[in-house]
Amino acid sequence: MSPSPARRTKKRADAKPPSTRPFVAHHLAPPHEVLSEDDSRKVLQELNTPVERLPKILATDPGLQTDPKFSAMRDAHEPLAGRIVRIRRPSLTAGEATAYRVIVDSIGGD
């Protein structure tokens, strides 16, 4: 049963958009770090792999917001696609597990 016309609410033209909350990292989200160009080259050389073989991460991934450098680059409208991200997770066996990802703009995009 649909509500009567009197109960329906209409959006007002002068309604304010919802306020944007500042990002607060979740305690389970591991820290992400966007690497500099020099560090990226060193990592690729150390791993002995081309950047195309790295797993991908979307530029819209919330985990990237844990790095203030990423936020500054995004706000400055710097190109993010192709940059390498280091993700460090705690590990019971290794102490710390390090993973690398390459930032892409969209699924299937490079």
C-alpha positions in Angstrom: 0.0 0.0 0.0 1.4 3.4 -1.0 1.3 6.3 1.4 -1.3 9.0 0.9 -0.3 12.1 -0.9 -0.5 14.1 2.3 2.3 12.0 3.9 4.7 12.2 1.1 7.6 14.5 1.6 8.9 16.7 -1.1 12.5 17.8 -1.4 12.9 21.5 -0.9 15.0 23.4 -3.3 16.7 25.2 -0.4 17.7 22.0 1.4 21.3 21.8 2.3 23.4 18.9 1.0 24.6 16.4 3.7 27.8 17.6 5.3 30.9 15.7 4.4 32.5 14.0 7.4 36.3 14.0 7.6 37.8 10.6 6.9 38.7 8.5 9.9 40.6 5.3 9.2 39.2 2.1 10.6 41.4 0.3 13.0 41.5 -2.7 10.8 42.5 -0.8 7.7 46.3 -1.2 7.2 48.2 1.9 6.4 48.7 2.6 2.7 51.7 4.6 1.4 52.0 6.2 -2.1 55.7 5.7 -3.1 57.8 8.3 -4.8 59.1 7.7 -8.3 62.5 6.8 -7.0 61.1 4.4 -4.4 58.8 2.9 -7.1 61.8 2.1 -9.4 63.7 0.5 -6.5 60.8 -1.7 -5.5 60.2 -2.8 -9.1 63.9 -3.6 -9.5 63.9 -5.4 -6.1 60.9 -7.5 -7.1 62.3 -7.9 -10.6 58.8 -7.4 -12.2 57.2 -4.8 -14.5 54.5 -2.5 -13.1 51.9 -4.2 -15.2 52.3 -7.4 -13.2 51.5 -5.8 -9.9 47.9 -6.2 -8.5 45.8 -3.1 -9.0 44.0 -0.8 -6.6 41.3 1.7 -7.5 42.0 5.4 -7.0 38.7 5.5 -5.1 39.7 2.8 -2.6 39.1 4.1 1.0 42.3 2.5 2.2 44.3 5.0 0.2 42.9 7.8 2.3 45.0 6.6 5.2 48.0 8.3 3.5 48.0 12.1 3.8 50.3 12.3 0.8 47.6 10.6 -1.3 45.0 13.1 -0.1 47.3 16.0 -1.0 48.1 14.6 -4.4 44.4 14.1 -5.1 43.5 17.6 -3.9 46.2 19.0 -6.2 44.8 17.1 -9.1 48.1 15.3 -9.7 47.8 12.1 -11.9 47.5 9.1 -9.6 47.2 6.3 -12.1 50.4 4.2 -12.4 51.7 5.2 -9.0 52.7 2.4 -6.7 51.3 1.9 -3.2 52.9 0.0 -0.3 50.5 -1.7 2.1 51.9 -2.9 5.4 49.9 -5.4 7.5 50.8 -7.0 10.8 51.6 -10.7 10.5 51.9 -13.3 13.2 54.5 -15.3 11.3 56.5 -12.6 9.5 56.0 -9.7 11.9 54.9 -7.4 9.0 53.7 -8.4 5.6 54.3 -5.9 2.8 52.2 -5.8 -0.4 52.5 -3.5 -3.4 49.6 -2.3 -5.7 49.5 0.0 -8.7 46.8 2.7 -8.7 44.3 2.6 -11.6 41.4 5.0 -12.4 38.8 2.3 -13.1 38.4 -1.4 -13.5 40.1 -2.5 -16.7 41.9 0.8 -17.0 45.6 1.4 -16.6 
